[in-house]
Amino acid sequence: MGLLECCARCMVGAPFASLVATGLCFFGVALFCGCGHEALTGTEKLIETYFSKNYQDYEYLMNVIHAFQYVIYGTASFFFLYGALLLAEGFYTTGAVRQIFGDYKTTICGKGLSATVTGGPKGRGSRGQHQAHSLDRVCHCLGKWLGHPDKFVGITYALTIVWLLVFACSAVPVYIYFNTWTTCQSIAFPSKTSASIGSLCADARMYGVLPWNAFPGKVCGSNLLSICKTAEFQMTFHLFIAAFIGAAATLVSLLTFMIAATYNFAVLKLMGRGTKF
């Protein structure tokens, strides 16, 4: 069998929905975590530069921001590992489903890959046998997990609910910055509003960002317009928008994973394969 024919037959068993979802998940998480981290840093600088001169007023906010940044590190690591595991589950269950319908057959590629992972006939010495045995145990444990798609459906469903809340929370800073930007537009073009320029303000205390006793806590009129024109504000605003888009992409990828895993599990269950195959 030629190399091209071998690769073509291997691609027959590829779970294209899981491949697309994995790429979308990695892209969304990278965008959310990277842009979200930098946007939080920019928010910290804006608060301490323009909205409060007393560190005690925004000390709690700084602690919350730093805590969120550490959570972002953990989120990126978790989704990288879980996305790879879901992709492996997609290959495992899709191959089983297509084998049921007769659309997929074990190829030389699959046999070669299996022999490579488990150690195959190599390693006749004690060291080689130990390495092969260790790899075989790892693959056996992984196979037990991959052999239960119902677990992945449940975990992914719960993770989707949690991420839906993250997606909703990521819209909050976009809403705050959009309101501030809209106020700046009203100040820049006073003919579009009947209010006086001096009464148009951005109050960080109103959104719970700062306590009510923070001073000044708000910026009004031409001073607010000058803040909106800074590169820091513009960059932070766009970074929060990018983080929101990343959260949306991750949510779509989780929904795709869940639909694909549910379909494979339902087919295997209805065909009498149970949850183990």
C-alpha positions as CSV (number, residue, x, y, z in Angstrom):
1,M,0.0,0.0,0.0
2,G,1.4,3.4,-1.0
3,L,1.8,6.3,1.4
4,L,-1.0,8.4,-0.3
5,E,-3.4,5.5,-0.2
6,C,-2.6,4.7,3.4
7,C,-3.2,8.3,4.4
8,A,-6.4,8.5,2.4
9,R,-7.8,5.4,4.2
10,C,-6.8,6.7,7.6
11,M,-8.6,10.0,6.9
12,V,-11.8,8.1,6.4
13,G,-11.9,7.5,10.1
14,A,-11.0,11.1,11.1
15,P,-13.7,12.8,13.2
16,F,-13.9,16.1,11.3
17,A,-16.4,17.6,13.7
18,S,-14.0,17.0,16.6
19,L,-11.1,18.3,14.5
20,V,-12.9,21.6,13.8
21,A,-14.1,21.9,17.4
22,T,-10.5,21.3,18.7
23,G,-9.1,24.0,16.5
24,L,-11.9,26.3,17.5
25,C,-11.4,25.5,21.1
26,F,-7.6,26.2,21.1
27,F,-8.1,29.4,19.1
28,G,-10.9,30.6,21.4
29,V,-9.1,29.8,24.7
30,A,-5.9,31.4,23.4
31,L,-7.7,34.5,22.4
32,F,-9.7,34.7,25.6
33,C,-6.8,34.0,28.0
34,G,-4.2,36.1,26.2
35,C,-6.4,39.2,25.5
36,G,-8.2,38.9,28.8
37,H,-4.9,38.9,30.7
38,E,-3.7,42.0,29.0
39,A,-7.0,43.7,29.2
40,L,-7.1,43.2,33.0
41,T,-3.6,44.7,33.2
42,G,-4.7,47.7,31.2
43,T,-7.8,48.2,33.4
44,E,-5.5,48.2,36.5
45,K,-3.4,51.0,35.0
46,L,-6.4,53.1,34.0
47,I,-8.0,52.8,37.4
48,E,-4.9,53.8,39.3
49,T,-4.0,56.6,36.9
50,Y,-7.3,58.3,36.4
51,F,-10.0,57.1,38.8
52,S,-8.4,56.9,42.2
53,K,-5.2,58.3,43.9
54,N,-5.6,56.3,47.1
55,Y,-4.3,52.7,46.8
56,Q,-6.6,51.5,49.5
57,D,-9.6,52.4,47.3
58,Y,-8.6,49.9,44.6
59,E,-6.5,47.5,46.6
60,Y,-9.3,44.9,46.6
61,L,-9.8,45.3,42.9
62,M,-6.1,44.7,42.2
63,N,-6.3,41.5,44.3
64,V,-9.3,40.3,42.3
65,I,-7.5,41.1,39.0
66,H,-4.4,39.2,40.0
67,A,-6.5,36.3,41.1
68,F,-8.3,36.3,37.7
69,Q,-5.0,36.3,35.9
70,Y,-3.9,33.2,37.8
71,V,-7.2,31.6,36.9
72,I,-6.5,32.4,33.3
73,Y,-3.3,30.4,33.4
74,G,-5.1,27.4,34.8
75,T,-7.9,27.7,32.3
76,A,-5.5,27.7,29.4
77,S,-3.7,24.6,30.7
78,F,-6.9,22.7,31.4
79,F,-8.5,23.4,28.0
80,F,-5.4,22.4,26.2
81,L,-5.4,19.0,27.9
82,Y,-9.1,18.5,27.8
83,G,-9.4,19.5,24.2
84,A,-6.7,17.0,23.3
85,L,-8.5,14.3,25.3
86,L,-11.8,15.1,23.5
87,L,-10.1,14.9,20.2
88,A,-8.8,11.4,21.1
89,E,-12.3,10.5,22.2
90,G,-13.6,11.7,18.8
91,F,-11.2,9.4,17.0
92,Y,-12.1,6.5,19.2
93,T,-15.9,6.8,19.0
94,T,-16.0,7.8,15.4
95,G,-13.9,4.8,14.4
96,A,-16.3,2.6,16.4
97,V,-19.4,4.1,14.8
98,R,-18.1,3.9,11.3
99,Q,-17.0,0.3,11.9
100,I,-20.6,-0.5,12.8
101,F,-21.9,1.0,9.6
102,G,-19.1,-0.6,7.5
103,D,-17.6,2.7,6.5
104,Y,-14.3,2.2,8.3
105,K,-11.9,-0.6,8.4
106,T,-8.7,-1.1,10.3
107,T,-5.7,-0.1,8.1
108,I,-2.0,-0.8,8.1
109,C,-1.6,2.7,9.4
110,G,-3.8,2.0,12.4
111,K,-2.0,-1.3,13.1
112,G,1.4,0.4,12.8
113,L,0.3,3.3,15.0
114,S,-1.0,0.8,17.6
115,A,2.2,-1.2,17.5
116,T,4.3,2.0,17.9
117,V,2.2,3.3,20.9
118,T,2.1,0.0,22.8
119,G,5.7,-0.9,22.1
120,G,4.9,-3.7,19.6
121,P,7.3,-6.6,19.3
122,K,10.3,-4.5,20.3
123,G,12.1,-4.3,23.6
124,R,13.1,-7.9,24.2
125,G,15.5,-6.8,27.0
126,S,14.3,-6.1,30.5
127,R,14.4,-2.4,30.0
128,G,12.5,-2.6,26.7
129,Q,9.9,-4.9,28.2
130,H,9.5,-2.4,31.2
131,Q,9.0,0.5,28.8
132,A,6.5,-1.4,26.6
133,H,4.6,-2.6,29.7
134,S,4.4,1.0,31.1
135,L,3.1,2.4,27.8
136,D,0.7,-0.5,27.5
137,R,-0.7,0.3,30.9
138,V,-1.1,4.0,30.0
139,C,-2.9,3.1,26.8
140,H,-5.1,0.6,28.7
141,C,-6.1,3.3,31.2
142,L,-6.7,5.8,28.5
143,G,-8.8,3.2,26.6
144,K,-11.0,2.7,29.6
145,W,-11.8,6.4,29.7
146,L,-12.3,6.6,25.9
147,G,-14.5,3.6,26.1
148,H,-17.1,5.5,28.1
149,P,-18.4,8.3,25.9
150,D,-21.2,8.9,28.4
151,K,-18.6,10.3,30.9
152,F,-17.4,12.8,28.3
153,V,-20.9,13.8,27.4
154,G,-21.6,14.5,31.1
155,I,-18.3,16.3,31.8
156,T,-18.6,18.4,28.6
157,Y,-22.2,19.3,29.3
158,A,-21.3,20.5,32.8
159,L,-18.3,22.4,31.4
160,T,-20.5,24.0,28.8
161,I,-22.8,25.3,31.5
162,V,-19.9,26.7,33.4
163,W,-18.4,28.3,30.3
164,L,-21.8,29.9,29.5
165,L,-21.4,31.8,32.7
166,V,-17.9,32.8,31.8
167,F,-19.1,34.0,28.4
168,A,-21.8,36.1,30.1
169,C,-19.3,37.5,32.6
170,S,-16.9,38.4,29.7
171,A,-19.6,40.6,28.3
172,V,-19.7,42.8,31.4
173,P,-16.4,44.7,30.8
174,V,-17.3,45.1,27.2
175,Y,-20.5,46.7,28.3
176,I,-18.8,49.1,30.7
177,Y,-16.1,50.2,28.2
178,F,-18.8,50.6,25.5
179,N,-20.8,52.9,27.8
180,T,-17.7,54.9,28.5
181,W,-16.9,55.2,24.8
182,T,-20.5,56.2,24.1
183,T,-20.2,58.9,26.7
184,C,-17.0,60.1,25.1
185,Q,-18.7,60.3,21.7
186,S,-21.4,62.5,23.2
187,I,-18.8,64.8,24.7
188,A,-16.9,64.9,21.3
189,F,-20.1,65.7,19.4
190,P,-22.2,67.8,21.8
191,S,-24.8,68.5,19.2
192,K,-26.0,64.9,19.5
193,T,-27.1,65.3,23.2
194,S,-29.0,67.9,25.1
195,A,-27.0,67.4,28.4
196,S,-24.1,69.7,29.3
197,I,-20.6,68.4,28.7
198,G,-19.7,68.8,32.3
199,S,-22.5,66.5,33.5
200,L,-21.4,63.6,31.2
201,C,-19.3,61.3,33.4
202,A,-17.9,57.8,33.6
203,D,-18.3,56.6,37.2
204,A,-16.3,53.5,38.1
205,R,-18.2,53.3,41.5
206,M,-21.5,52.8,39.7
207,Y,-20.3,49.5,38.3
208,G,-18.9,48.3,41.6
209,V,-15.3,48.6,40.4
210,L,-14.5,51.0,43.2
211,P,-16.1,51.6,46.6
212,W,-18.5,54.6,46.9
213,N,-16.1,56.4,49.2
214,A,-13.3,56.3,46.5
215,F,-12.1,59.7,45.3
216,P,-12.6,61.0,42.7
217,G,-14.1,57.7,41.5
218,K,-15.4,59.3,38.3
219,V,-14.1,61.4,35.4
220,C,-16.3,64.0,33.6
221,G,-16.3,66.2,30.6
222,S,-13.2,67.0,28.6
223,N,-11.0,65.0,31.1
224,L,-13.0,61.9,30.2
225,L,-12.7,62.6,26.5
226,S,-8.9,62.9,26.9
227,I,-8.9,59.4,28.5
228,C,-10.9,57.9,25.7
229,K,-8.3,59.2,23.2
230,T,-5.4,57.5,25.0
231,A,-3.9,54.4,23.5
232,E,-4.3,52.6,26.8
233,F,-8.1,53.0,26.8
234,Q,-8.5,52.1,23.1
235,M,-6.2,49.0,23.4
236,T,-7.9,47.8,26.6
237,F,-11.4,48.2,25.0
238,H,-10.4,46.2,21.9
239,L,-8.7,43.5,24.0
240,F,-11.9,43.0,26.0
241,I,-13.8,42.6,22.7
242,A,-11.3,40.1,21.5
243,A,-11.6,38.2,24.8
244,F,-15.4,38.1,24.4
245,I,-15.1,36.7,20.9
246,G,-12.7,34.1,22.2
247,A,-15.1,33.1,24.9
248,A,-17.9,32.8,22.2
249,A,-15.6,30.6,20.0
250,T,-14.8,28.4,23.0
251,L,-18.5,28.0,23.8
252,V,-19.3,27.0,20.2
253,S,-16.5,24.4,20.2
254,L,-17.8,22.9,23.5
255,L,-21.3,22.7,22.0
256,T,-19.8,21.0,18.9
257,F,-17.9,18.5,21.1
258,M,-21.1,17.8,23.1
259,I,-23.2,17.2,20.0
260,A,-20.6,14.9,18.4
261,A,-20.1,12.9,21.6
262,T,-23.8,12.6,22.2
263,Y,-24.4,11.4,18.7
264,N,-21.6,8.8,18.9
265,F,-22.8,7.6,22.3
266,A,-26.4,7.3,21.1
267,V,-25.5,5.3,18.0
268,L,-23.3,2.9,20.0
269,K,-26.0,2.5,22.6
270,L,-28.8,1.9,20.1
271,M,-26.6,-0.6,18.2
272,G,-26.2,-2.7,21.2
273,R,-22.6,-1.8,21.9
274,G,-23.4,-0.3,25.3
275,T,-21.1,2.3,26.8
276,K,-18.1,0.0,26.3
277,F,-16.7,-0.8,22.9
